[in-house]
């Protein structure tokens, strides 16, 4: 069953361009739904590369931000066990 997905107008333009390029390069007209399915299939086949290059472009915090975080850490003097941490944080 088809579902509607809201897409930013700028990304919609990019989908339109990609759809046109596919048509020009292959001579095959493809719907945007088919195009998105093929994109998703490509990502699934190349999942490791996808996550490495597009999602996890991790940048370390600047030292000044890290120092602020470290300064806010408080030792409450309570010993926490891994086996009981969920109960201690969230209750029963």
HELIX and SHEET records of a PDB file:
HELIX    1   1 UNK A    9  UNK A   26  1                                  18    
HELIX    2   2 UNK A   32  UNK A   45  1                                  14    
HELIX    3   3 UNK A   47  UNK A   50  1                                   4    
HELIX    4   4 UNK A   51  UNK A   55  3                                   5    
HELIX    5   5 UNK A   63  UNK A   72  1                                  10    
HELIX    6   6 UNK A   82  UNK A   84  5                                   3    
HELIX    7   7 UNK A   85  UNK A   90  1                                   6    
END                                                                             
